[in-house]
Amino acid sequence: MSCCGPSRRTVLRALALGAFPVRAVWSAAPYAGPLIDAHSHLHGPEAIEPLVAAMDRHRIGRVAILGVGGVQKDDPAWISRAVERRPDRVIAVAPVPDPLAPDAARRLERDLASGRYRGAGEVHVHQASRKIRRAIDTPPFRALLDVCAGHGAPFIIHDELTDALVTELQGALAQNRKATIVLAHGGSAEPALLAELLTRHENLHVDLSGMHFLRTPALATEPGPLGAGWRGLLTERADRFLAGIDLWAPALFTPAMLDRLMSWTRRILGELPPAAAERIAHANAARLYRLQ
């Protein structure tokens, strides 16, 4: 249902149950603290209004609106309009429609220098369903990462990890330790692999957008518990994950579906220790998007 979340058949092959043992489920109550949706999109100029209405119902303070990897040519205009209408609720992220374009780094420098944007992305590195495969450890991407590092802005990528892509991602992370890469949708990876990457690379963060119950497999079904492997990893590395929903398709913006997705998000966060939940729900996004 989304072009950017892990709706591919290959997403999250297994949840690596038991990779991080957890002694207990911490809470049956939904997380009730501050919440930022760190990764969503718009499907048109008016989509921000039903989204903000749902955010009000579910006490979501801010939403980061990203580009859709060049799929929607009007993303810059829609994001700008959303900021104009809801400046206190929208975090604007600069679209990068073609990361390999000769002027991509120059355009991103201009956008970030304007002060309008708090990050860059979503940039498609590997998306099997669209037959997109780009090498991230190459000069065009290095130039984009250098721009982001210079502005303290996170670089959000869609990268469905394979063995070869893990190697390339590590190369990009190592070439500029000051550049923060956010791996969207968990990289379609298992908790054990993400744990290894996070240990090796302090400049890597992971967002959980698009890993909700509409995807198969997901972090959890709509009524079911968070997988033990994910619960353990999110508890152990709470400083490196961000909550997100990955709204995009019009069907996701109906009030009933928005309520279901936002309620699920708070319920899943409620299974984590309170301090871990608050970091993933709010503090990490506030830090990366420089809201503090």
N, C-alpha and C positions, 0 to 999 in steps of 0.2 A: 504493500500500500504506500510505500515511500520510495523515492528514488535514492535516498541517501543512507537510510538505516540498513541493517543487515537482513534484508528480505531475501537475499540469495539463498539457494538451497544448501550452500556450503557453510552457512553461519554456525558458529559455536558447535563444533562437531561433538564435543563431549564436555561435561562440566567438571571433569577431574575431581570427582567426589573423594573427599578425604585428603586432598593435597594439603589443606590447612585445617587440622582438626579444631573443632570448636566445642567447648564443653557444654554450652547451653544456648538455646534461643533466648535472646536478651529481653525481648518485649513482644507482647501480643498486640499492643496498642499501636496505631499508626504514629509515625513521627509527626510531631506537632510544632516543630521549630521553624525558623526561617528557611525559605527554599528559593533557589534560583534554577530556572530551566536553562542549562548552559548550552543547549544545542537544539534549535528548532529553525523552521523556515516558514516562508509565506507562499501561498499559491496565487495571490492576487493583491491588489492595492487595498482592499477592504478587509482582508483576513485578520488584521490585527484586532479588530473590534470584538468578534466573538472570542478570540483568544484572551484578551484582557478581561473580558467578562468572566470567563472560566477561572482565570488567575485570581480574580477577586473572590470567587466562591471558595477557592482552595488555598487562599493565602499564599500565593506565589508572588514574590515581590518583583522579580525582574525576569526577563527572557532574553537570551542572546539569539539574535536573528542572523543567520548565516546565508551566504549564497549557496546555490545548488550546483557547484562544480561546472558552471557554464551551461547547464541544461535550460535555465530560464534567463533569457536576455534582459528581462526587466527587473532582475533582482536589485540592482543599485537603486532604481527609482522606488521600488516598493519598500526597501529598507529605509531610505531617506524619508519617505512619506510616513512610515510607522514611527520613526523618531520624532518627526514634527508633531504628530498627533499625540504620541504618548512618550514624551522625553524622559519621564520619571520611571518608565517601565521597560523600555527597550534598550538593550545593549547591541550596538551596531557592529557587525563584523564585516570586513571588507571582502567582497567577492573577488575570487581569482579565477576567471573563466577558463583561461588557458595558461597553465604554469610554464609551458614551453615557448610561449610567444616571445619574440626578441625584446619587446618592451614591457614584459610582465613585471620585472623588478622595478623599473622606473615608475610604472603606474602604481604599484603597491607603495613605493616610497611616497609618492604624491598623496595617496589616500591616507596613509598613516600619519604623515606630517600635518595633514589638515586638522587632526584632532577629532574627527567625526567617528573614527573607528577604534575599537579596542582590541582587535585581533584580525586575522586573515583566514579565509576559508569559507566553506569547506572545499578543500582541494582534492580532487580525485586522483589517487595514485594507482590503485588497483580496484576495479569494480567489474567482477566477472560478468554480471548480467548485461552490462553495456560494452563489454569487450574492451575496457580501458586498462591499459598496463603501461605505466610510466616508471622509469627508474628514478628514485628519489635521491640517490647519491651521485648526482650529476651537476654540472655547472649551473644550469638554469634554476634548479631547486636550491642549490647552495646560495645563489644570489638572493632568492626570496627569503631564505632563512636568515641571511645576513641583515636584510632590511628589517625583518621582525625583531631580531636581536637588538638592533640599534634603537628600536622604539619600545622595547620591553613588551611586545605583543605576541600572544600565542599564535601558532600556526597549526590550524586544525586540518587533519587529513583523513580521507577515507582510504583505508589500505587493508584489504582482506588478505591477511598474512598467509604466506606460504614459506617454505624453508628459504627459498631464494630471496623473498621479499623481507624476511627477518634480517638477513645479512645486509641488504641494502638499507633498511631502516636504521640498523645499528651504525652503518657508515655515515648516514646523515646526522644522527645524533652525536656522533663522535667528532664530526668535522667542525661543529660550532657548539660548544658546551653552554654558551649563553643563549642559544636559541631554544625556546620551549616548544616542543611538538606535542599536540594533543591528538592521540589516536582515537578517532571516533568509533563508536559502536563496539568498543572492546576489540577492534581489529579482527572480529570474527575468530577470536583465539580462545584457547583454553586458559583457565586460571593459572595453571602451572607455568605456561609459557610467558604470560604477562608478568608473573612474579619474577621470573628470571630477567626479563627486560627491564623492569623497574629497579631491580637491584643493581644492574649494570649502568643504568643511565638515569642520573638525577634530573635531567632535563626532559624526561618523558612523563606525560600525564595521560590518563585514559578517561574518556567519557563513556557513560553507560546509555547514551541515547539510542533509541531504536531497538532496545533489548527487552521490550515489554511483551505482554502476553499475546499480542497479535502476530508475533514472529514465532517460527518453529525451527529449532528450539529457542527458548527464551530464558531469562534469569529465573522466571517462575511463571506458572500459569496464573490466571486472574485470581483464583482463590487460594492457590497453593503456596507452599513455603519457598523461600529463597534456597537455592541449591547450597549444600554444605561447602563445596569448594569455593563458590563465590562468596558466601558469608565469611569464610575464613580469610580469604584474600582481602576483601573490603575492610575487614576489621584490622588486619595486620598492616595494610598500606593505605589507610584512610586519607592520608595526606596527599595522595596522588590520583584520586578518582573524582569525577564530577558527575552529578546527576543531570539527566537530560531526557527529553521525551522524543525529539525528532519528528515534530509535526511537519507536514508538507502537503499531502494529498487533501483535496477538498473534503473527502469523506471523514477525515480525522477531525475536522473543525465543527462538526455538529455538537451542540451542547451535551447530548448524551454521551458521545464518544469522548469528548474532552473530560467530562466528569469521570468516566471510567479510567482513563489513562492517568489522570492526576491523582485519583484515589489510590490506584495501584502503586504509583510511585511513593506516596507517603506510607502505604502499608509495608512495602518492601524495606524502605529506610527504617521503619519501626522495628525490624528484626535485628538491627545492628545495635551495638552499644551506643548510648546517647552521644558521647563525644565523637565517635566515628561517624555517626549519622549526620551530625551538624557540619562536620568538615566536608563530607561528600555533598550534602544538600546545599551548602551555602558558602562556607569559609573559603574553600579552594577556588571556586568561581570568582568570588569577590576579590581574592588575591590576584589571580591570573588576569582578570579583566580590569584590575586596578580601580576597584570601586571603593576601597577603604581610604 
